[in-house]
Amino acid sequence: MLIKRDVLERIRSGEITLQFRRWRRRTVRENGTLKTKLGIITIGSITPVSADQVTDEDAARAGLGDRAGFHCWLATMKPGELDRIEVGWLGDAEDEAQPVHTRAVSPPST
């Protein structure tokens, strides 16, 4: 799962706590982690959704503003299954010397 740097920074600050992905095959696992250039992201629940199920609150939590912003984003994505993914920040890249299993984990907020 590739995430742009500005989105990573907003996940780190807690501004973004949700992501949407449209894919043919998931590349992350529920309750797992994702190593990025800035640090480690926690992956919470992954829920298949239809575009009609996405609320304004969901879109805002994903940094897309509202449902209209979500639909603009969705129009730029390739076909595939749409998932709603809870995300949180586990630690910065410089913390990587500490094994992931020993770090304090804050689950993504719901």
BELDA-V82820 format. One record per residue. N is the residue number from 1. RES is the residue in one small letter. OMEGA is omega in whole degrees, -180 to 180 (999 if undefined). NEAR is the number of other C-alpha atoms within 12 Angstrom. D_CENTER is the distance of its C-alpha to the mean C-alpha in Angstrom with 2 decimals. Layout:
N;RES;OMEGA;NEAR;D_CENTER / N;RES;OMEGA;NEAR;D_CENTER
//
This chain:
1;m;178;22;8.86 / 2;l;180;19;9.78 / 3;i;-180;24;8.09 / 4;k;-176;14;10.89 / 5;r;-179;14;12.50 / 6;d;177;16;12.62 / 7;v;177;27;8.90 / 8;l;180;36;8.86 / 9;e;179;25;11.82 / 10;r;173;25;10.47 / 11;i;180;35;7.76 / 12;r;-179;27;10.95 / 13;s;-179;18;13.07 / 14;g;-180;24;11.23 / 15;e;178;25;11.34 / 16;i;-180;33;7.68 / 17;t;-176;37;6.48 / 18;l;174;37;4.78 / 19;q;172;42;3.55 / 20;f;176;40;6.71 / 21;r;173;34;8.34 / 22;r;-176;28;12.10 / 23;w;177;20;13.72 / 24;r;180;13;16.96 / 25;r;179;14;15.81 / 26;r;178;21;12.60 / 27;t;175;18;11.98 / 28;v;180;25;10.06 / 29;r;177;21;11.68 / 30;e;-179;23;11.19 / 31;n;178;21;11.93 / 32;g;177;26;11.67 / 33;t;178;31;10.60 / 34;l;178;29;9.68 / 35;k;179;25;12.31 / 36;t;179;26;11.89 / 37;k;-179;20;14.80 / 38;l;-178;25;14.07 / 39;g;-175;27;13.37 / 40;i;177;34;11.59 / 41;i;172;45;8.08 / 42;t;176;39;8.42 / 43;i;179;34;7.00 / 44;g;-179;29;8.74 / 45;s;175;26;10.05 / 46;i;-174;28;9.50 / 47;t;173;24;11.86 / 48;p;179;22;13.68 / 49;v;169;19;14.49 / 50;s;-179;19;16.90 / 51;a;-180;27;16.49 / 52;d;-179;16;19.18 / 53;q;-177;18;17.31 / 54;v;-178;31;14.65 / 55;t;174;22;16.05 / 56;d;179;20;16.44 / 57;e;177;21;14.70 / 58;d;-179;30;11.54 / 59;a;179;31;11.80 / 60;a;179;22;12.56 / 61;r;179;33;9.67 / 62;a;179;34;7.43 / 63;g;-177;27;10.14 / 64;l;177;28;12.16 / 65;g;-178;21;15.12 / 66;d;-178;19;16.38 / 67;r;179;23;16.93 / 68;a;177;20;19.01 / 69;g;177;23;16.34 / 70;f;-178;32;13.97 / 71;h;174;22;17.00 / 72;c;178;15;17.78 / 73;w;-177;22;14.43 / 74;l;-179;27;14.92 / 75;a;-180;14;18.46 / 76;t;-176;12;17.47 / 77;m;175;17;15.56 / 78;k;178;13;17.63 / 79;p;178;13;18.68 / 80;g;179;19;17.00 / 81;e;180;21;15.45 / 82;l;178;27;12.73 / 83;d;174;30;10.07 / 84;r;-172;33;8.13 / 85;i;175;39;5.33 / 86;e;180;36;5.68 / 87;v;176;43;4.37 / 88;g;-178;39;7.45 / 89;w;179;38;9.81 / 90;l;-180;37;12.53 / 91;g;180;33;14.81 / 92;d;-178;26;15.99 / 93;a;-179;21;17.34 / 94;e;177;15;20.85 / 95;d;-172;18;20.24 / 96;e;177;19;19.92 / 97;a;178;13;23.61 / 98;q;180;16;22.85 / 99;p;-177;14;21.79 / 100;v;-175;22;18.33 / 101;h;180;15;20.18 / 102;t;-179;12;22.20 / 103;r;174;18;19.57 / 104;a;-177;15;19.01 / 105;v;172;22;15.73 / 106;s;-179;23;14.41 / 107;p;177;22;12.50 / 108;p;179;30;9.59 / 109;s;-180;21;11.73 / 110;t;999;18;12.39
//
